[in-house]
Amino acid sequence: MTDVDAILFDLDGTLLDTAPDMVGALNRLLGENGREPLELGAARAFVSHGAARLVRLGFADASAELFERLRQRFLAIYADHVADATRLFVGIEEVLFALEASGKPWGVVTNKPGWLTTPLLRALDLDSRAACVVSGDTVAERKPHPLPLLHAAAQIGVATERCVYVGDAERDIQAGRAARMTTVAAAYGYVGADEDLSLWSPHAVISDPRELLGWLAAADHASRGAGSAPQRSRPDPLS
């Protein structure tokens, strides 16, 4: 893994399975307003699109004024239950341990606001392990703009071309490519059944977090096997 200097992860749907708490907050909001709860499976694919998309899913008929009140109430409920049932995706802990053992820093770049990101990572004892955390309000732009990723690379002190960004939404891949990073689409995340990840043009797609380790090892092996010559088998972060 010597050919990559750092790995960056999206949060919801990539590093953490936050759907139980996000959908749980929506269902509490629905209950407060006399509506039936949604099944986790039906709402799971919308979690990566944030609070507004989830609230719209539950209250499609709400006026603009009512919608904003519902959104604020959703955020308040979620803040009180931000880490009740949220867990690392299966395989992520193994990936993080391997990265840490190899001396490769990893970080988080998310559109989730810092006032939710910080307590969530702290509750899961990840805040002190991450080399950087860039939230949706850390810089002036949010993904798909590349600025959050550029800021993360600068915080760690690595070149963007030697970073890998892993995410489960099209905006993650757009931001990563715009930042000149190698991009990996997390198919195990909150991806809709009708979404074709190949249309996002990621450099790689993984269906299990642990595939990232094998992919990085193969890329490193190809790079070392040819010295400084470019390898067609290695995903090109600038292509």
C-alpha positions in Angstrom: 0.0 0.0 0.0 3.0 2.3 -0.4 1.5 3.9 -3.5 -1.3 5.6 -1.6 -0.6 8.1 1.1 -4.1 8.5 2.6 -7.7 7.1 2.5 -10.7 9.4 3.0 -14.2 8.1 3.6 -17.7 9.5 3.3 -19.6 9.0 6.6 -23.2 8.0 6.2 -23.5 4.9 4.0 -19.7 4.4 3.7 -18.0 4.4 7.0 -21.0 4.1 9.3 -24.4 2.5 8.9 -26.4 5.5 10.3 -29.7 4.4 8.7 -31.3 2.9 11.8 -30.9 6.2 13.7 -31.7 8.5 10.7 -34.9 6.5 9.8 -35.7 6.2 13.5 -35.7 9.9 13.8 -38.0 10.2 10.8 -40.4 7.7 12.2 -40.5 9.6 15.5 -41.3 12.7 13.5 -44.0 10.8 11.6 -45.5 9.6 14.8 -45.6 13.1 16.3 -47.7 14.1 13.2 -50.1 11.2 13.3 -48.5 9.3 10.3 -47.5 5.7 10.0 -43.8 4.8 10.3 -41.7 3.8 7.3 -39.8 0.5 7.1 -36.1 0.8 7.3 -35.6 -1.0 4.0 -37.9 1.4 2.2 -36.1 4.5 3.5 -32.5 3.3 3.7 -31.4 4.3 0.2 -32.4 8.0 0.9 -30.2 8.4 4.0 -27.1 9.5 2.1 -29.1 12.4 0.6 -29.5 14.0 4.0 -32.2 15.2 6.3 -34.1 17.2 3.7 -34.5 14.2 1.5 -35.7 12.0 4.3 -38.2 14.5 5.6 -39.5 15.0 2.0 -39.9 11.2 1.8 -42.1 11.2 4.8 -43.9 14.5 4.1 -44.2 14.8 0.4 -47.2 17.0 0.6 -45.8 19.5 3.1 -45.7 23.2 2.2 -42.4 25.0 2.1 -43.1 26.6 5.5 -44.2 23.4 7.1 -41.4 21.4 5.6 -38.8 23.7 7.1 -40.3 23.3 10.6 -40.4 19.5 10.1 -36.8 19.5 9.0 -35.7 21.4 12.0 -37.6 19.1 14.3 -36.1 16.0 12.6 -32.6 17.4 13.2 -33.4 18.0 16.9 -34.8 14.4 17.3 -31.8 12.9 15.4 -29.3 14.9 17.6 -30.8 13.2 20.6 -30.4 9.7 19.1 -27.4 10.2 16.9 -25.6 7.0 18.0 -28.3 4.8 19.5 -28.0 2.1 16.8 -25.4 3.4 14.4 -22.4 1.1 13.9 -19.5 0.7 11.6 -20.3 -1.3 8.5 -19.2 -4.9 8.7 -15.6 -5.0 7.6 -14.8 -1.4 8.2 -13.0 -2.0 11.5 -10.7 -4.5 9.8 -10.0 -1.9 7.1 -9.2 0.8 9.6 -6.9 -1.5 11.6 -5.1 -2.5 8.5 -4.6 1.2 7.4 -3.4 2.2 10.9 -1.0 -0.8 11.0 0.4 0.2 7.6 0.9 3.8 8.7 -1.7 5.1 6.3 -3.8 8.0 7.7 -7.5 7.9 7.1 -10.1 10.6 7.5 -13.7 11.6 7.0 -15.2 14.0 4.5 -19.0 14.3 4.9 -21.8 16.8 4.2 -23.2 16.1 7.7 -22.8 19.3 9.8 -20.1 19.3 12.4 -22.6 19.6 15.3 -23.8 16.1 14.4 -20.6 14.6 13.0 -18.5 15.4 16.1 -20.7 13.7 18.7 -21.3 10.7 16.4 -17.6 10.0 15.9 -16.9 10.6 19.6 -19.6 8.1 20.6 -18.0 5.5 18.5 -14.4 6.3 19.6 -13.4 7.3 16.1 -12.7 10.9 16.6 -9.2 10.4 18.0 -8.3 7.8 15.3 -9.2 9.9 12.2 -6.4 12.0 10.9 -8.9 14.6 9.8 -12.6 15.2 9.9 -14.2 17.6 7.4 -17.9 18.2 7.9 -20.5 19.9 5.8 -19.9 23.3 7.5 -16.1 23.1 7.9 -15.4 25.0 4.6 -17.5 27.2 2.4 -18.5 24.5 0.0 -20.0 21.0 0.3 -19.7 18.0 -2.0 -19.9 17.6 -5.0 -17.6 20.7 -4.8 -14.0 19.4 -4.4 -13.0 22.0 -1.7 -13.8 19.7 1.3 -11.6 17.0 -0.1 -8.8 19.5 -1.0 -9.1 20.8 2.6 -8.8 17.2 4.0 -5.7 16.4 2.0 -4.1 19.7 3.1 -4.9 18.9 6.8 -3.2 15.5 6.5 -0.4 17.0 4.5 -0.6 14.7 1.4 -1.0 15.3 -2.3 -4.5 14.9 -3.6 -3.2 12.6 -6.4 -2.1 10.2 -3.7 -5.4 10.1 -1.9 -8.3 7.6 -2.3 -11.8 8.8 -1.6 -14.5 6.2 -0.9 -18.2 7.1 -1.0 -21.6 5.7 -1.7 -23.2 8.7 -3.6 -22.6 10.2 -7.0 -21.6 13.5 -5.5 -18.8 11.7 -3.7 -17.3 10.5 -6.9 -17.8 13.8 -8.6 -16.0 15.6 -5.7 -13.2 13.1 -5.6 -12.5 13.2 -9.3 -12.6 17.0 -9.3 -10.1 17.0 -6.5 -7.8 14.7 -8.6 -8.2 11.8 -6.2 -8.7 8.1 -7.0 -12.4 7.3 -6.3 -14.0 4.2 -5.1 -17.8 3.7 -5.1 -19.1 1.8 -2.0 -21.9 -0.4 -3.5 -22.6 -1.8 0.0 -23.8 1.7 1.1 -27.1 3.5 0.6 -27.4 3.0 -3.1 -30.8 2.8 -4.7 -31.7 -0.4 -6.6 -32.1 1.6 -9.8 -28.8 3.3 -9.6 -26.0 2.3 -12.0 -22.7 3.1 -10.3 -20.8 2.8 -13.5 -22.5 6.0 -14.7 -20.7 7.8 -11.9 -17.3 6.9 -13.5 -15.5 5.8 -10.3 -12.1 4.3 -10.6 -13.3 1.2 -8.8 -16.5 -0.3 -7.2 -16.5 -2.4 -4.0 -19.3 -4.5 -2.6 -17.7 -5.1 0.7 -15.4 -2.7 2.7 -12.7 -5.3 2.9 -12.3 -5.3 -0.9 -10.7 -2.0 -0.5 -7.6 -3.6 1.1 -7.2 -6.1 -1.8 -7.7 -3.4 -4.3 -5.1 -1.2 -2.7 -2.7 -4.1 -2.4 -3.1 -5.0 -6.1 -2.6 -1.4 -7.2 0.6 -1.3 -5.1 1.8 -4.6 -6.5 1.3 -3.4 -10.0 3.1 -0.1 -9.3 6.1 -1.8 -7.6 6.3 -4.4 -10.4 6.8 -1.7 -13.0 8.9 0.8 -11.1 7.9 4.2 -12.1 6.2 3.2 -15.4 2.4 3.7 -15.5 0.3 0.6 -15.3 -2.9 0.0 -17.2 -4.1 -2.3 -14.5 -3.8 0.5 -11.9 -6.7 2.9 -11.7 -5.4 6.3 -12.9 -6.4 9.1 -10.5 -6.1 11.6 -13.3 -8.0 9.8 -16.0 
